[in-house]
Amino acid sequence: MTKIKRRKFSKKNITNILFILPLLAINITFFAIPFVKAFYMSFFDWSLLGEKAFIGIQNFVRAFQDKKFLHSLLFTAEYAIIVTPMLFIVAFIMAILVNHRFKGVGIFRTIYFMPVVISMTASADIWLWIYNELYGVLNHILQGIGIIDSPVAWMHLPKTSLPAVCAMVTWKMAGFSMLMLLGAFQAVDEEIYQSASIDGANKIQQFFRITLPLIRPTIGLSMVISVIGSVLAFEQFKIMTAGGPSSKTQTAVYYIYQTSFGNYKFGYGAAMSMVLLVILAILSYFQFAVMKDATE
């Protein structure tokens, strides 16, 4: 009996390993190996041509003295602070609206989620057309209702370029957060609400005393994903603003990209990537700590 159990156990383990292997291979190939390589490169003066010279932590020291890199970090933080609440509030409202059973609710859920499946590149190009000062739909509408007198160059003004990008990202990504929150809403057992109603709790009290505490972990995960996406922002600014005007909308990832593949300073770019990784890890830790359920 023991031998038969061992054989079954070993076969089950082998089957599980075979299922995991493809994902493990992808993670090792595209995440683990590049991470180790980047960490190794960060200690070298690593250019496209010529010899690679070991310089210790000089790249890291340079990163903290680089005003352009520090500015890109500050701008990235500003972008994350603006877009994360925007995205969450819109997603939360949409999740509440579609968390009901009525005819056609599936259509609304699909419509809200549709922008998520569009690539960031395509979304940025669509909104560039909307914002265009010559033939853009937004200027045409605003002029038609008398809000503006002349077309606004939304992507060329420091005051409007960041909010314009944030609006595009919110439109594109709110559906993803909505889906997470909707799943959390629907996971709450209806019997809890019924018991609360018997005890005299109204809908508002049920929402704040039952729903919000129970979906708190999902809210935390949604916020963490949003912040990570904001810190790693690249395509939207590369396409919509090209870092302008005057490099004012240059994110940290965009600056790392320009340094590595524009100036071919791969070692310095790798060092800045490590700094950004540490910042992301710290932010994620604190967010999970704040949103952690006190009963766990």
C-alpha positions as CSV (number, residue, x, y, z in Angstrom):
1,M,0.0,0.0,0.0
2,T,2.8,2.4,0.9
3,K,4.6,1.7,-2.4
4,I,1.3,2.3,-4.4
5,K,0.7,5.6,-2.5
6,R,4.3,6.7,-3.2
7,R,3.9,5.9,-6.9
8,K,0.6,7.9,-7.0
9,F,2.2,10.7,-5.1
10,S,5.2,10.8,-7.4
11,K,3.0,10.7,-10.5
12,K,0.9,13.6,-9.2
13,N,4.1,15.6,-8.4
14,I,5.4,15.0,-11.9
15,T,2.1,16.1,-13.5
16,N,2.1,19.3,-11.4
17,I,5.7,20.1,-12.3
18,L,4.9,19.6,-16.0
19,F,2.0,22.0,-15.8
20,I,4.2,24.6,-14.0
21,L,7.3,24.2,-16.3
22,P,6.1,26.4,-19.2
23,L,5.3,29.4,-16.9
24,L,8.5,28.7,-14.9
25,A,10.5,28.7,-18.1
26,I,8.9,32.0,-19.2
27,N,9.6,33.7,-15.9
28,I,13.2,32.5,-15.8
29,T,13.9,33.5,-19.4
30,F,12.2,36.9,-19.4
31,F,12.3,38.0,-15.8
32,A,14.9,36.2,-13.6
33,I,17.8,36.1,-16.2
34,P,17.3,39.8,-17.3
35,F,17.1,40.9,-13.7
36,V,20.4,39.2,-12.8
37,K,22.0,40.5,-16.0
38,A,20.8,44.1,-15.3
39,F,22.0,43.9,-11.7
40,Y,25.4,42.7,-12.9
41,M,25.6,45.5,-15.6
42,S,24.8,48.2,-13.0
43,F,28.3,47.9,-11.5
44,F,30.0,48.4,-14.9
45,D,30.6,51.2,-17.3
46,W,28.8,49.3,-20.0
47,S,28.5,51.0,-23.4
48,L,27.6,49.6,-26.8
49,L,31.1,49.4,-28.0
50,G,34.5,49.1,-26.2
51,E,35.5,47.3,-23.1
52,K,33.3,47.0,-20.0
53,A,35.0,48.5,-17.0
54,F,34.0,47.7,-13.4
55,I,33.2,50.9,-11.5
56,G,31.5,49.6,-8.3
57,I,28.6,51.7,-7.1
58,Q,29.5,54.8,-9.1
59,N,26.5,54.4,-11.3
60,F,24.2,54.4,-8.3
61,V,25.9,57.5,-6.9
62,R,25.6,59.2,-10.2
63,A,21.9,58.3,-10.3
64,F,21.2,60.2,-7.1
65,Q,23.1,63.2,-8.3
66,D,21.5,63.2,-11.7
67,K,19.0,66.1,-11.7
68,K,17.2,64.8,-14.8
69,F,16.7,61.4,-13.2
70,L,15.5,62.9,-10.0
71,H,13.1,65.2,-11.9
72,S,11.8,62.1,-13.8
73,L,11.1,60.4,-10.4
74,L,9.3,63.4,-9.1
75,F,7.2,63.6,-12.3
76,T,6.4,59.9,-12.1
77,A,5.3,60.4,-8.5
78,E,3.1,63.3,-9.5
79,Y,1.6,61.2,-12.3
80,A,0.9,58.3,-10.0
81,I,-0.7,60.5,-7.3
82,I,-3.1,62.0,-9.9
83,V,-3.9,58.9,-12.0
84,T,-4.3,56.3,-9.3
85,P,-7.2,58.0,-7.5
86,M,-8.8,58.9,-10.8
87,L,-8.6,55.3,-12.0
88,F,-9.9,53.8,-8.8
89,I,-12.8,56.2,-8.3
90,V,-14.0,55.6,-11.9
91,A,-13.6,51.9,-11.6
92,F,-15.3,51.8,-8.2
93,I,-18.3,53.7,-9.5
94,M,-18.5,51.5,-12.6
95,A,-18.3,48.3,-10.5
96,I,-21.2,49.6,-8.3
97,L,-23.3,50.4,-11.4
98,V,-22.9,46.9,-12.9
99,N,-23.2,45.0,-9.6
100,H,-26.9,44.6,-10.2
101,R,-29.1,42.2,-12.0
102,F,-31.0,43.9,-14.8
103,K,-31.6,43.3,-18.4
104,G,-28.6,44.2,-20.5
105,V,-26.1,44.4,-17.6
106,G,-23.7,42.1,-19.5
107,I,-23.6,44.6,-22.4
108,F,-22.6,47.5,-20.0
109,R,-19.9,45.3,-18.4
110,T,-18.5,44.5,-21.9
111,I,-18.6,48.1,-23.0
112,Y,-16.8,49.3,-19.8
113,F,-14.1,46.6,-20.2
114,M,-13.6,47.0,-24.0
115,P,-10.8,49.7,-23.7
116,V,-8.7,47.3,-21.6
117,V,-8.2,45.0,-24.6
118,I,-7.0,47.8,-26.8
119,S,-3.2,48.2,-26.7
120,M,-1.7,51.3,-25.0
121,T,-0.1,52.3,-28.3
122,A,-3.5,52.3,-30.1
123,S,-5.2,54.0,-27.2
124,A,-2.6,56.8,-27.2
125,D,-3.0,57.3,-30.9
126,I,-6.8,57.4,-30.6
127,W,-6.6,60.1,-27.9
128,L,-4.0,62.0,-29.8
129,W,-6.6,62.4,-32.6
130,I,-9.2,63.4,-30.0
131,Y,-6.8,66.1,-28.6
132,N,-5.5,67.4,-31.9
133,E,-5.7,71.2,-32.0
134,L,-6.5,71.3,-35.7
135,Y,-9.1,68.6,-36.2
136,G,-9.6,67.0,-32.8
137,V,-13.1,66.1,-31.6
138,L,-12.6,67.6,-28.1
139,N,-11.7,71.1,-29.3
140,H,-14.7,71.0,-31.7
141,I,-17.1,70.0,-28.9
142,L,-15.8,72.5,-26.4
143,Q,-15.9,75.3,-29.0
144,G,-19.4,74.3,-30.0
145,I,-20.7,74.7,-26.4
146,G,-18.8,77.9,-25.8
147,I,-16.3,76.7,-23.2
148,I,-13.2,77.7,-25.2
149,D,-12.9,80.4,-27.9
150,S,-10.0,78.9,-29.8
151,P,-8.5,75.4,-30.2
152,V,-6.2,74.3,-27.3
153,A,-2.9,72.4,-28.0
154,W,-3.6,69.9,-25.2
155,M,-0.4,67.9,-25.6
156,H,2.0,70.9,-26.0
157,L,1.1,72.8,-22.8
158,P,2.6,71.9,-19.4
159,K,-0.7,72.5,-17.6
160,T,-2.8,70.3,-19.9
161,S,-0.5,67.6,-21.1
162,L,-0.4,65.6,-17.8
163,P,-4.2,65.7,-17.2
164,A,-4.8,64.7,-20.8
165,V,-2.6,61.6,-20.5
166,C,-4.3,60.8,-17.1
167,A,-7.7,61.0,-18.8
168,M,-6.6,58.6,-21.5
169,V,-5.1,56.1,-19.0
170,T,-8.2,56.2,-16.9
171,W,-10.4,55.5,-19.9
172,K,-8.2,52.6,-20.9
173,M,-7.5,50.9,-17.6
174,A,-10.6,51.6,-15.4
175,G,-12.3,48.5,-16.8
176,F,-9.6,46.2,-15.4
177,S,-9.9,47.6,-11.9
178,M,-13.7,47.5,-12.3
179,L,-13.6,43.8,-13.1
180,M,-11.5,43.1,-9.9
181,L,-13.9,45.1,-7.7
182,L,-17.0,43.6,-9.3
183,G,-15.6,40.1,-8.5
184,A,-15.1,41.2,-4.9
185,F,-18.6,42.6,-4.6
186,Q,-20.1,39.4,-5.9
187,A,-18.0,37.3,-3.6
188,V,-19.7,38.7,-0.6
189,D,-22.3,36.2,0.7
190,E,-25.9,37.4,0.4
191,E,-26.8,35.8,3.7
192,I,-24.6,38.4,5.5
193,Y,-26.7,41.2,4.0
194,Q,-29.9,39.4,4.9
195,S,-28.7,39.0,8.5
196,A,-27.8,42.7,8.7
197,S,-31.2,43.7,7.3
198,I,-32.9,41.7,10.0
199,D,-30.8,43.5,12.6
200,G,-32.0,46.8,11.2
201,A,-29.0,47.9,9.0
202,N,-29.9,50.0,6.0
203,K,-28.2,49.8,2.6
204,I,-25.6,52.6,3.4
205,Q,-24.7,50.9,6.7
206,Q,-24.4,47.6,5.0
207,F,-22.1,49.1,2.4
208,F,-19.7,50.8,4.9
209,R,-19.8,48.2,7.6
210,I,-20.0,45.0,5.5
211,T,-19.0,45.5,1.9
212,L,-16.0,47.8,2.2
213,P,-14.3,45.8,5.0
214,L,-14.8,42.5,3.1
215,I,-13.5,43.8,-0.2
216,R,-10.6,45.7,1.4
217,P,-7.9,43.2,0.2
218,T,-9.1,43.5,-3.4
219,I,-9.1,47.3,-3.1
220,G,-5.5,47.1,-1.9
221,L,-4.5,44.8,-4.7
222,S,-6.2,47.1,-7.2
223,M,-4.3,50.1,-5.9
224,V,-1.0,48.3,-5.9
225,I,-1.4,47.3,-9.5
226,S,-2.4,50.8,-10.4
227,V,0.6,52.4,-8.7
228,I,3.0,49.9,-10.2
229,G,1.5,50.6,-13.7
230,S,1.9,54.3,-13.0
231,V,5.5,54.1,-11.9
232,L,6.3,52.0,-15.0
233,A,4.5,54.4,-17.4
234,F,6.3,54.6,-20.7
235,E,4.2,54.1,-23.9
236,Q,1.6,56.8,-23.3
237,F,4.2,59.5,-22.7
238,K,6.5,58.3,-25.5
239,I,3.6,58.5,-28.0
240,M,1.5,61.4,-26.7
241,T,4.1,63.9,-25.4
242,A,7.5,62.5,-26.3
243,G,8.6,63.7,-22.9
244,G,7.8,67.3,-23.7
245,P,7.3,70.1,-23.5
246,S,10.9,70.7,-22.4
247,S,11.2,67.2,-20.8
248,K,8.5,68.1,-18.3
249,T,6.5,64.9,-18.9
250,Q,9.5,62.5,-18.9
251,T,8.8,59.6,-16.6
252,A,11.6,57.5,-14.9
253,V,11.2,54.6,-17.3
254,Y,11.3,57.0,-20.3
255,Y,14.5,58.5,-19.0
256,I,16.0,55.1,-18.4
257,Y,15.0,54.1,-22.0
258,Q,16.6,57.2,-23.5
259,T,19.8,56.7,-21.4
260,S,20.1,53.1,-22.3
261,F,19.0,52.9,-25.9
262,G,19.5,56.5,-27.0
263,N,22.9,57.3,-25.4
264,Y,23.9,53.6,-25.1
265,K,24.8,53.9,-21.5
266,F,23.6,50.4,-20.5
267,G,25.4,50.2,-17.2
268,Y,24.0,53.5,-15.9
269,G,20.5,52.6,-17.3
270,A,20.7,49.3,-15.4
271,A,21.6,51.1,-12.2
272,M,18.6,53.4,-12.5
273,S,16.4,50.4,-13.1
274,M,17.6,48.9,-9.9
275,V,16.8,52.1,-8.0
276,L,13.3,52.1,-9.5
277,L,12.8,48.5,-8.6
278,V,13.6,49.2,-4.9
279,I,11.2,52.1,-4.9
280,L,8.5,49.9,-6.4
281,A,9.1,47.2,-3.7
282,I,8.9,49.7,-0.9
283,L,5.7,51.3,-2.3
284,S,4.1,47.8,-2.7
285,Y,5.0,46.8,0.8
286,F,3.5,49.8,2.4
287,Q,0.4,49.6,0.3
288,F,-0.2,46.0,1.3
289,A,0.6,46.8,4.9
290,V,-1.9,49.7,5.0
291,M,-4.7,47.7,3.2
292,K,-4.1,44.5,5.1
293,D,-7.1,43.1,7.0
294,A,-6.6,43.6,10.7
295,T,-8.3,40.3,11.4
296,E,-5.7,38.3,9.5
